[in-house]
């Protein structure tokens, strides 16, 4: 992946690599006598299991379910701290192409907290979801981060045909279900707290995210 040519997903290689690492991890857990496997996945993987990188994620989940070990799977929406990875994945010729699907991004610290609480609790033997408190479009999510960063030459262009980590998305594919745990931190507050916000004009650009 480069800023000139963007991200190219090799589905088969991704599945093979993730399957290999999952097998090794589960084997080590069995040897160590682990009684509860907690896995992190992505909201929407069940809907997108036959597309792009989501194929590898779904295969990862399937291996956990079939391992025979008590387990809990936490599916998170877009994590704030990964917004630049999303931008890099959509970059082509210094333009970031992003599909305008709906998202509810969440802070990584709150995902980590839920993972820790889950690990210390009884296995769910299923899936829990976590999402952020605000809903807006994926292109808004990426654009807010890039425009609040000094010396960022790229600009975000909205294109409904753009792929997301190799997958073509429908409008609500990345949204959580009704029973998802809703975290507290707002994306606008997280952006304002980051060191990348080095001038008052950057803070002004983030205000749009405070609107309903």
Long-range contacts (C-beta under 8 A, 24 or more apart in sequence): 1-88, 1-89, 3-88, 3-91, 3-94, 3-154, 4-91, 4-92, 4-93, 4-94, 5-92, 5-93, 6-88, 6-89, 6-90, 6-91, 6-92, 6-97, 7-88, 7-89, 7-90, 7-91, 7-165, 7-166, 9-52, 9-53, 9-165, 9-166, 11-52, 11-53, 11-55, 11-56, 11-166, 14-53, 14-55, 14-56, 15-55, 15-56, 15-59, 17-56, 18-56, 18-57, 18-59, 18-60, 19-56, 19-59, 19-60, 19-63, 22-60, 22-63, 22-64, 23-63, 26-63, 26-64, 26-67, 26-69, 29-69, 30-69, 34-69, 35-69, 35-70, 36-69, 36-70, 36-71, 36-72, 36-119, 36-123, 37-64, 37-67, 37-69, 37-70, 37-71, 37-72, 38-71, 38-72, 38-73, 38-74, 38-115, 38-118, 38-119, 39-64, 39-71, 39-72, 39-73, 39-74, 40-73, 40-74, 40-76, 40-111, 40-115, 41-73, 41-74, 41-75, 41-76, 41-127, 42-75, 42-76, 42-77, 43-75, 43-76, 43-77, 43-129, 43-131, 43-174, 43-175, 43-176, 43-180, 44-75, 44-173, 44-174, 44-175, 45-75, 47-170, 47-173, 48-167, 48-169, 48-173, 51-166, 51-167, 51-168, 52-163, 52-164, 52-165, 52-166, 52-167, 53-165, 53-166, 53-167, 54-165, 54-166, 54-167, 61-127, 70-123, 70-125, 71-123, 71-124, 71-125, 72-118, 72-119, 72-121, 72-123, 72-124, 72-125, 72-126, 72-128, 73-124, 73-126, 73-127, 73-128, 74-111, 74-114, 74-115, 74-118, 74-127, 74-128, 74-129, 74-130, 75-127, 75-128, 75-129, 75-130, 75-176, 76-106, 76-111, 76-129, 76-130, 76-131, 77-103, 77-104, 77-105, 77-106, 77-129, 77-130, 77-131, 77-132, 77-174, 77-175, 77-176, 78-103, 78-104, 78-105, 78-106, 78-138, 78-141, 78-174, 79-105, 79-106, 79-107, 79-108, 79-111, 80-105, 80-106, 80-107, 80-108, 80-132, 80-185, 80-187, 80-190, 80-191, 81-107, 81-108, 82-108, 83-141, 83-142, 83-145, 84-145, 86-138, 86-141, 86-142, 86-164, 87-142, 87-145, 87-146, 87-154, 87-156, 89-164, 89-165, 90-142, 90-162, 90-164, 91-154, 94-153, 94-154, 95-154, 95-155, 95-157, 96-142, 96-146, 96-154, 96-155, 96-156, 96-157, 97-157, 97-159, 97-162, 98-138, 98-139, 98-142, 98-143, 98-156, 98-157, 98-158, 98-159, 98-162, 99-138, 99-139, 99-158, 99-159, 99-160, 99-161, 99-162, 99-163, 99-164, 99-169, 100-137, 100-138, 100-139, 100-158, 100-160, 101-137, 101-138, 101-164, 101-169, 101-170, 101-171, 101-172, 101-173, 101-174, 102-135, 102-136, 102-137, 102-138, 102-171, 102-172, 102-174, 102-175, 103-135, 103-136, 103-137, 103-138, 103-141, 103-174, 103-175, 104-131, 104-132, 104-133, 104-134, 104-135, 104-175, 104-176, 105-132, 105-134, 105-141, 105-187, 106-130, 106-131, 106-132, 106-183, 106-185, 107-132, 107-183, 107-185, 107-190, 109-185, 110-183, 110-184, 110-185, 111-183, 114-181, 128-180, 128-181, 129-176, 129-177, 129-179, 129-180, 129-181, 130-176, 130-180, 130-181, 130-182, 130-183, 131-175, 131-176, 131-180, 131-181, 131-182, 131-183, 132-182, 132-183, 132-185, 132-186, 132-187, 133-182, 133-183, 133-184, 133-185, 133-186, 134-186, 134-187, 134-188, 134-209, 135-175, 136-209, 138-164, 138-174, 140-208, 140-209, 141-187, 144-187, 144-188, 144-191, 144-205, 144-206, 144-208, 144-209, 145-191, 145-196, 147-202, 147-205, 148-191, 148-194, 148-196, 148-197, 148-202, 148-203, 148-205, 148-206, 149-196, 149-202, 150-196, 150-198, 150-199, 150-202, 186-210
